[in-house]
Amino acid sequence: MRRPFARALARPLVLAALAAAIPLVSAAPAAADSVVVGGFPVDVSDSPWAVALSSRDRFGGTRAGQFCVGVAVGRSTVLTAAHCLSEEVLGTSPDQVRDLKVIAGRSDLLSGRGQEIRVRSTWVNPHYDTDTNAGDFAVVNLARPLPSSAVIGMARAGDPAYVPGTQALVYGWGDATGAGDYPRGLRAARVHVLPDGLCRRAYPGDGDGRYLAGSMLCAGERLGGRDACQGDSGGPLVARGKLIGLVSWGNGCGRAGSPGVYTRVSEVARSMGWRAAARER
């Protein structure tokens, strides 16, 4: 089976070549005001838990080295996608990336606002399945803590935020059109949590990937147009003030019938035993 399309930036690391380097199927045209696909600009002061993963050594300085997104669930604990820390994305193991940092408190990647915090250590879910993207989460431990106001709570199993039809916001600095258009500023898109049955039909296990409801959820619009995209991997999906998903994979960006697939955060919380975040909050 062809591997589903993960949403991290991929090597080669020259930004001008990214559109050719990132494996995308043909994406439906985004809305005219598209700025995440079908989204709008936001200020990080309204979403201080949204952070950028950065390595200038690996991805250059054009966008401050941003290649994935993370979300602060503890003062020194950031969640992201497991595939963001893979050798396929980084070109080496994360402990060999000397300038791996988290950029916090910065909407415009090239502004002097906020802070760049060195990554002290990383932990990748050992049960992450690279074929299906099940269990697609990792923990980034920071060398110094964020303010407590920058931490968001994780939704547990049974939380009403997971009910299909619930409006949610997905955040990131990734491709804004599905055609290699990478903005400097943080964006968000309004999407809806979609029923598991719809997601299973969209991704039944053929070449486009398999949807596994136990560890995944999907969100978007039935007619497409609003979605996460390349460069948004690991980014937060937030509903009712809680983190419910991490951007993981999808078939193109904003395509009708191919919603975005997210790591289900209630499963992350269960797997982690809430250990790191619970100690810090």
C-alpha positions in Angstrom: 0.0 0.0 0.0 1.3 3.5 -0.8 2.0 5.4 2.4 -0.5 8.1 3.3 0.7 11.7 2.7 2.2 13.0 5.9 2.2 16.7 6.3 5.7 17.6 7.3 8.1 19.5 5.1 10.5 17.0 3.3 14.0 17.2 2.1 15.7 18.5 -0.1 15.9 21.5 2.1 16.0 24.3 -0.4 12.7 26.2 0.0 12.4 27.1 -3.7 12.3 23.3 -4.4 9.7 22.4 -1.8 6.8 22.4 -4.2 8.5 19.7 -6.3 9.9 17.8 -3.4 6.7 17.3 -1.4 4.6 14.4 -2.6 1.1 15.8 -3.2 -1.7 14.5 -5.3 -3.6 17.1 -7.2 -5.4 19.4 -4.7 -8.7 21.1 -5.2 -8.4 24.9 -5.6 -8.6 26.6 -2.3 -10.9 29.5 -1.5 -9.9 32.9 -2.8 -9.2 34.2 0.7 -7.1 31.1 1.4 -4.3 31.9 3.7 -3.6 26.8 6.5 -5.8 26.1 3.3 -9.1 28.0 3.4 -8.0 29.8 6.5 -7.1 33.2 7.9 -4.2 34.9 9.8 -4.2 34.7 13.6 -2.0 36.2 16.3 -0.1 33.8 18.5 -1.2 35.8 21.5 -4.7 34.2 21.0 -3.1 30.7 20.6 0.2 30.8 22.7 0.4 27.0 22.8 1.0 26.8 19.0 4.7 26.6 18.4 7.0 26.1 15.4 9.6 23.4 15.2 12.8 24.8 13.6 16.2 23.8 12.3 18.0 26.4 10.1 20.8 23.9 9.5 18.3 21.5 7.9 15.7 23.7 6.4 17.5 27.1 5.8 16.7 30.5 7.2 14.0 31.7 4.8 11.3 30.8 7.2 13.4 30.6 10.4 14.0 26.9 9.7 10.3 26.0 10.4 9.4 22.5 9.2 6.6 21.3 11.5 4.3 22.6 14.2 3.9 21.6 17.9 1.6 22.3 20.8 2.6 23.0 24.4 0.7 20.7 26.8 3.1 21.4 29.7 5.5 24.2 30.4 8.4 22.2 29.1 6.5 19.6 27.1 5.5 20.0 23.4 3.6 17.4 21.4 4.2 17.0 17.7 3.8 14.3 15.0 6.2 11.3 15.2 6.9 11.6 11.5 8.2 15.2 12.1 11.2 13.7 13.9 11.9 10.9 11.4 15.0 10.5 9.4 12.9 10.9 6.3 12.1 14.5 7.3 15.3 15.5 9.2 17.8 13.5 7.3 19.2 12.1 10.5 18.0 11.3 14.1 16.7 14.3 16.1 19.5 14.0 18.6 21.9 14.8 15.8 20.2 18.0 14.8 22.3 20.5 16.9 20.1 23.5 16.3 16.7 21.8 16.8 14.5 24.5 18.5 10.9 25.4 19.3 9.8 28.9 18.3 7.2 30.2 20.8 5.2 33.4 21.0 5.9 34.4 17.4 3.2 34.8 14.7 5.6 36.0 11.9 8.4 33.5 11.7 10.9 36.2 10.7 10.0 38.7 13.4 12.0 39.2 16.6 9.0 38.5 18.8 8.8 35.6 21.2 11.6 33.2 22.0 13.5 30.3 20.4 14.0 27.5 22.9 16.6 24.8 22.5 15.2 21.2 22.6 16.6 19.3 25.5 15.4 15.9 24.4 12.8 14.1 22.2 10.7 11.0 22.6 9.0 9.3 19.7 6.1 6.9 20.3 7.7 3.5 19.8 4.4 2.1 18.6 4.2 4.6 15.7 3.3 2.7 12.5 5.1 4.3 9.6 2.8 2.5 7.1 -0.5 3.6 8.5 0.6 6.7 10.6 -1.2 5.1 13.6 0.2 6.5 16.8 1.7 9.5 15.1 2.9 11.5 18.1 6.1 12.5 19.7 7.2 14.5 22.8 9.7 17.4 22.6 11.2 18.4 26.0 12.3 22.0 26.2 15.5 23.3 27.8 13.6 26.1 29.6 9.9 26.4 30.5 7.2 28.4 28.8 4.8 30.5 30.9 1.9 28.6 32.3 -0.5 30.7 30.1 1.0 29.0 27.0 -0.2 25.6 28.0 -3.4 24.0 26.6 -5.4 21.1 28.1 -5.8 17.8 26.3 -9.3 16.4 25.8 -9.8 12.9 27.3 -11.9 10.1 25.8 -15.6 10.9 25.8 -15.1 14.7 25.8 -18.0 16.4 23.9 -15.3 18.2 21.8 -15.0 14.9 19.8 -18.7 14.8 18.8 -19.1 14.9 15.0 -20.2 18.4 13.9 -18.2 20.2 16.5 -16.5 23.2 15.1 -12.7 23.2 15.6 -9.7 25.3 14.6 -6.5 23.9 13.1 -3.3 26.0 13.3 0.0 26.1 11.4 2.5 27.8 9.2 2.1 25.3 6.4 1.1 25.5 2.7 -1.8 27.9 2.3 -3.0 26.7 -1.1 -1.9 23.1 -1.6 0.5 24.3 -4.3 3.7 25.1 -2.3 2.6 28.6 -1.0 4.3 28.9 2.4 3.4 32.0 4.5 5.5 33.5 7.2 2.6 34.1 9.5 0.5 31.7 11.7 -2.8 30.7 10.1 -5.9 28.9 11.3 -8.8 27.3 9.5 -12.3 26.5 10.8 -13.2 22.9 10.2 -15.7 20.4 11.7 -15.1 17.1 13.4 -16.4 14.5 11.0 -18.1 11.1 11.7 -15.8 8.0 11.9 -18.0 6.3 9.2 -17.3 9.1 6.7 -13.6 8.9 7.4 -13.5 5.1 7.0 -15.2 5.5 3.6 -12.7 8.2 2.6 -9.7 6.0 3.7 -10.7 2.3 3.5 -7.1 1.0 3.2 -6.4 1.4 -0.5 -3.6 3.6 -1.9 -4.9 6.6 0.0 -4.4 5.1 3.5 -6.5 3.5 6.2 -8.4 5.4 8.8 -8.2 3.8 12.3 -10.8 5.4 14.6 -9.1 4.2 17.8 -6.1 6.4 17.3 -7.2 8.9 14.7 -10.0 11.4 14.0 -10.7 13.4 10.9 -11.9 16.9 10.4 -12.6 19.3 7.5 -15.6 20.1 5.4 -17.6 17.6 3.4 -17.1 19.7 0.2 -13.4 20.4 0.9 -11.7 23.8 0.9 -10.5 24.0 4.5 -7.7 21.8 5.7 -4.2 21.5 7.1 -1.5 20.9 4.5 2.3 20.3 4.2 4.3 22.0 6.9 1.4 21.9 9.4 2.3 18.4 10.7 2.1 18.1 14.5 -0.1 21.2 14.7 -3.0 21.6 17.0 -6.7 20.8 16.3 -8.6 22.6 19.0 -12.3 22.4 19.9 -14.2 23.8 23.0 -10.9 25.2 24.3 -9.1 21.8 24.4 -6.6 20.0 22.2 -8.3 17.1 20.4 -5.9 16.3 17.5 -2.5 16.7 16.0 -2.1 17.2 12.2 -1.0 13.8 10.8 -1.8 13.0 7.2 -4.3 13.2 4.3 -4.8 12.8 0.6 -3.9 16.2 -0.8 -5.1 19.4 0.9 -8.7 20.7 1.0 -10.0 18.0 -1.4 -13.7 17.1 -1.3 -14.0 13.5 0.0 -10.5 13.5 1.5 -10.6 15.1 4.9 -7.5 15.8 7.0 -6.6 13.0 9.5 -5.4 13.8 13.0 -3.8 11.8 15.8 -6.6 11.4 18.4 -5.3 13.3 21.5 -7.3 11.2 24.0 -5.3 8.2 22.8 -2.1 10.2 23.3 -3.1 11.1 26.8 -3.9 7.5 27.6 -0.7 6.3 26.1 1.4 8.9 28.0 -0.5 8.4 31.2 -0.6 12.2 31.2 2.8 11.9 32.8 4.8 14.8 31.6 2.1 17.4 31.2 0.4 16.5 34.5 3.5 17.2 36.5 4.0 20.6 35.0 0.6 22.2 35.0 
